[in-house]
Amino acid sequence: MSALYRLLPSIDLALRDLESAGVLAADDLLRPLARYALTALLDGMREAIREGRIMDENALRAQVTPEALRDHVRKALAPRLRRVVNATGVVAHTNLGRSRLPEAAVKAVEQAARWYSNLEFDLSTGERGSRHAIIEELLVHLTGAEAAIAVNNNAAATLIVLDTLAKGREVLVSRGQLVEIGGSFRIPEVMEKSGAALREVGTTNRTHLRDYAGAIGPETGLMMRVHCSNYRIVGFTAEVGLPDLVTLARLHDLPVYDDLGSGTLFDFANPALPVPLTGEATVQECVRAGADVVSFSGDKVLGGPQAGLIVGKKAVIDRIRKNPLARAMRVDKMTFAALEATLRLYLDPERARRDIPTLAMITADPAILKRRAQKLAALLRKSLGDMVAISVVPGASRVGGGAFPERDLPTFLAALKPSCTTAASLAAALLGPPPPLPPLVGRVERDALHLDPRTLDDAEFPLVRDILVSVLAG
Ligand SMILES: *Cc1c(COP(=O)(O)O)cnc(C)c1O
């Protein structure tokens, strides 16, 4: 056992090796992190020896070679929030940061971050201004609503709308819409937090207007519709459309709130698109149908930064603005910068489709995706030789972010079958290429690693190749 302990290098010796190998500069800012990582690693090994989990000298020797320690420290020193190459084909991938911002938004964020701004300063009077004014005009113009406000995300939007309009009252929601979104956001629980009482209406698969009508009473404060973001009810089903809900609500002088989840300002059903997607109303359509208040996410299909956008009747938005929660949920300057730049692109839907990566990816032409998959496959074949068999196969991408749930977007994939390992272990190895190469996330299906060009930028193709070469040859 003591022979095993003696194989462990001293921390100082290991740090000196890192310096001579150029992993760590002599005056490196990250030196404490390197020391911490080494200490934790060696302490772990000491414990494993003590508990008899490491008994073989040669196995231990292989774990503490200078190369192994350098590799360990290199990974420990990489920033925790890192770029990832998304080859999954899921466009608004919540685990991968949802939307990539349009170039104009990236520039706006940089300005807002680097310099002072008129965030809350009225340049026409030289006095204090309101940050809410930054995007209200744009949102009003784009959606046709009377007023608008942005909060931190759509979960916050839901909470503040319910708190403002229905605290201590009943909210009618169809049973089929009591959704749980990943990360513990569940409509019944948000309702409870807001102090509103949920009144379920109808059945799981069928809810009729008469169910709502029968549930309205003196306690009713709000009628709410929730987008079924991650499931679909199919078969013998019925839901009440927004116009009918609005008509009923008006008879009883009740407000209607539409939580659109992702929401979209872009008409994906436009028949001129390569693959029109039907079934989701735009925010504009919901406003026109008479909803008093509508909320949606900034970073799902909209393609901007994380935010919750609330549009609706002026009287309602004014009350939301005065709610003390609004301050707790307020949006920061970098988000406003990105949001304004993104929303401006929507003034011309063609520009929006071209310049907002999320829209460009969702509406990509399958014929072009096929050519891009072939280009990627050819590039990879050239460098990977017979380490991997590569073909181009038809497949499906997803919108993500809870929009168009369960709907497949036709695509073409580069399918990789490695010769010396399984697709699953290749996929796992691609999550940890040596820094500074970013991790690559693909999808394993039918014993092949699938790379979907839909969520890759052309400029990322050589990077995909470099990551694969380093992982397969390394
Ligand atoms: C995604 C979603 C939310 C939460 O939106 P975030 O922007 O992620 O906070 C709320 N409601 C519905 C229906 C959703 O799909």
The ligand as a Tripos MOL2 file, in Angstrom:
@<TRIPOS>MOLECULE
LIG
   15    15     1     0     0
SMALL
NO_CHARGES

@<TRIPOS>ATOM
      1 C1        -41.5270   27.4720  -21.7090 C.3       1 LIG1
      2 C2        -42.8200   27.8160  -21.1210 C.ar      1 LIG1
      3 C3        -42.9030   28.6320  -19.9820 C.ar      1 LIG1
      4 C4        -41.6650   29.1550  -19.3150 C.3       1 LIG1
      5 O1        -40.9680   29.9990  -20.1570 O.3       1 LIG1
      6 P1        -39.4460   30.4030  -19.8140 P.3       1 LIG1
      7 O2        -39.1550   31.4970  -20.7680 O.co2     1 LIG1
      8 O3        -38.6430   29.1660  -20.0160 O.co2     1 LIG1
      9 O4        -39.4270   30.8450  -18.3990 O.co2     1 LIG1
     10 C5        -44.1420   28.9260  -19.4730 C.ar      1 LIG1
     11 N1        -45.2680   28.4450  -20.0420 N.ar      1 LIG1
     12 C6        -45.2240   27.6420  -21.1230 C.ar      1 LIG1
     13 C7        -46.5090   27.1140  -21.6850 C.3       1 LIG1
     14 C8        -43.9980   27.3030  -21.6960 C.ar      1 LIG1
     15 O5        -43.9370   26.5130  -22.7810 O.3       1 LIG1
@<TRIPOS>BOND
     1     1     2 1
     2     2     3 ar
     3     2    14 ar
     4     3     4 1
     5     3    10 ar
     6     4     5 1
     7     5     6 1
     8     6     7 2
     9     6     8 1
    10     6     9 1
    11    10    11 ar
    12    11    12 ar
    13    12    13 1
    14    12    14 ar
    15    14    15 1
@<TRIPOS>SUBSTRUCTURE
     1 LIG1         1 GROUP 0 **** ****
